[in-house]
Amino acid sequence: MKQTPATGTEKQLGKGMIIAAWLLLLALLTWFFNEQLDKQHNPNRQVMSAISADGQPQVTLQRNRFGHYVATGLINAQPVVFMLDTGATDVSVPLSVAEKLGLEKGPPLQYHTANGTVRAWQTVIHEISLGDLRVGPVRASINPAVQGDEVLLGMSFLKQLDFNQQGNTLTLKYPTRH
């Protein structure tokens, strides 16, 4: 059986399929590596709760590769990404996130941060959830100087919990009642 040489249209179709296959491979590799980077930045995307010895829920977080505790949680039942910050007095919500969450701006005030003085607005968050831990109401600030979508989970939230760091894990639970 004799084969006829490919026509120009067939050659173009073949080249197009090879280009499409390469583009698909590049897209899949990009997705895979972005997923890996996200896991490295936020190893606590699915926060799991356990029951402590006293029968209360507790959450154990893994430190990310940069030494921070980043976790996915909820503000007023809406998903957000938290970065735990024991150096922050209040929970600090970026303005763009506060607008998405519908947080109301209260009185303006000034915060003295590591990056200098920042003007922000007071607000109150009805409830913050991290796994099965729920705390509220929580004093917070709406901070227009913060870029990005991460909410700093400061001491106005953390002081209502017991927390213990060992190695690369941080365990949070309700305070033991005496």
Secondary structure, 3 states (H helix, E strand, C coil): CCCCCCCHHHHHHHHHHHHHHHHHHHHHHHHHHHHHHHHHHCCECCCCEEECCCCCEEEEEECCCCCCCEEEEEECCEEEEEEECCCCCCEEEEHHHHHHHCCCCCCEEEEEECCEEEEEEEEEECCEEECCEEECCEEEEEECCCCCCEEEECHHHHCCCEEEEECCEEEEECCCCC
